[in-house]
Amino acid sequence: LGDRHITVGGELGLNPLEIKPTPEHVRKTRGDDASVLKERRTRVMSFFRNYFFHRDVALGSRRPTLERAIETAYERFGITGAVETHTNESPTVRDVLDILEEMSDSPAEFVVRVDAEAETIHEDAVWLLGQLRPFAEGGQLENLGRASEFDIRDEKVLYLDLAQQGGSIGGQTSLLMELLISLVYERAKETDKEVVFVIDEARYLMKDSATLEYLETIFRHHRHHDLSIQLITQTVDEFLGHDIAKMILD
């Protein structure tokens, strides 16, 4: 079918922070006060929340420091709420790491109100640098730390291949799947074409409760965007292992 073959967990760069201009026909359907940038930052934080969840690590009170680093990254690339700035180059996770390094070295520059914040910013930044090490060059998730090297907008048929993961789901694979599913969903929201998203061997997704929660949200809204999601698996029983999977079946 002339598809673009993408191996999940492969070497191609895929940037969780990437932002693209929203088509005019989509902007017209939103309120005047809608913010694409805020939506993008929310999805980025969802990605990192899933990352920490799969590592069984609590982000907890360090979240505001990570949010500040992400906001600063977009600001430094000149990306604001104005849609015309969304054509700018997007920051990457490694840019966020650079800002966290600055926070650890010069926390006073990131204080909002009182000097006492500096110590907390320093401690949070050092902790986050350690936890996000896999996104650095040479790390296990280094391809998610750099700019995207493909754009699904350019593809008519795209094949996302889980073969390298040995048919397993969970941990790193779940994180990658959620990121890729998000890309497909956002593309369906933007295009005026009909999109068919076929997930073969869907039983692997049915086993992972964290991925199911994410999928369930998309299943509730996909019909509004001319997106058809088709799950292929061996038996209906495989939908009955989790309550969320039952909701998706319904």
Residue pairs with C-beta under 8 A, 6 or more apart in sequence:
1 157
2 156
2 157
3 155
3 157
3 158
3 159
4 150
4 155
4 157
4 158
4 159
5 159
5 161
6 12
6 150
6 158
6 159
6 160
6 161
6 180
7 161
7 163
7 164
8 160
8 161
8 162
8 164
8 165
8 173
8 176
8 177
8 180
9 162
9 164
9 165
9 172
9 173
9 176
10 143
10 164
11 143
12 143
12 149
12 150
13 143
13 144
13 146
13 147
13 148
13 149
14 143
14 144
14 148
14 149
14 150
14 176
14 179
14 180
15 90
15 92
15 93
15 144
15 146
15 147
15 148
16 44
16 47
16 48
16 93
16 144
16 179
17 40
17 44
17 70
17 73
17 74
17 90
17 91
17 92
17 93
17 95
17 96
18 90
18 147
18 148
19 36
19 37
19 40
19 74
19 79
19 86
19 90
20 86
20 153
20 190
21 83
21 84
21 86
21 87
22 36
22 83
22 86
22 190
23 190
23 191
25 192
26 189
26 190
27 34
27 83
35 81
36 81
36 83
36 86
37 74
37 79
37 80
37 81
37 86
38 81
41 67
41 70
41 71
41 74
43 182
44 70
45 63
45 66
45 67
45 70
47 175
47 178
47 179
47 182
48 59
48 66
49 59
50 174
50 175
50 178
50 210
50 214
51 175
52 58
52 59
52 131
53 210
54 170
54 171
54 172
54 174
54 175
54 210
55 131
57 131
59 66
61 124
62 124
62 127
62 128
65 100
65 103
65 120
65 121
65 124
65 125
65 128
66 96
66 100
66 124
66 128
68 103
68 110
69 96
69 99
69 100
69 103
69 125
69 128
70 96
72 99
72 110
73 91
73 95
73 96
73 99
74 80
74 91
76 91
76 95
76 99
77 88
77 89
77 90
77 91
77 95
78 85
78 88
79 85
79 86
79 88
79 90
79 91
89 147
90 147
92 145
92 146
92 147
93 132
93 135
93 144
93 145
93 146
94 135
94 136
94 137
94 145
94 146
96 132
97 129
97 132
97 135
97 136
97 145
100 125
100 128
100 129
100 132
101 125
101 129
102 109
102 110
103 110
103 121
103 122
103 124
103 125
104 122
104 125
104 126
104 129
107 117
107 118
107 119
107 121
107 122
107 125
108 115
108 118
110 117
110 121
111 117
111 118
111 121
133 139
134 140
134 141
134 142
135 141
135 142
135 144
135 145
136 142
136 145
137 145
139 145
140 172
141 172
141 175
144 176
144 179
152 158
152 183
152 184
152 187
153 187
153 190
153 191
158 184
160 180
162 169
162 173
162 177
162 201
162 204
165 173
167 201
167 204
168 204
169 177
169 204
169 205
169 207
169 208
169 211
170 207
170 208
174 208
174 210
174 211
177 205
177 211
178 211
178 214
181 214
181 215
181 218
184 195
184 197
184 227
185 218
185 222
185 225
185 227
187 195
188 195
188 197
188 222
188 225
188 226
188 227
189 225
189 227
193 226
194 226
194 227
194 228
195 225
195 226
195 227
195 228
196 228
196 230
197 227
197 228
197 229
197 230
198 230
198 232
199 205
199 229
199 230
199 231
199 232
200 232
201 232
201 233
202 231
202 232
202 233
202 238
203 233
203 234
203 238
205 211
205 212
205 215
205 231
206 212
206 233
206 238
206 239
206 241
206 242
206 245
207 241
209 242
209 244
212 242
212 244
212 245
212 248
213 244
215 244
215 248
216 244
216 247
216 248
218 229
219 229
219 247
219 248
222 228
222 229
231 248
233 239
236 249
238 245
239 245
239 246
239 248
239 249
240 246
240 249
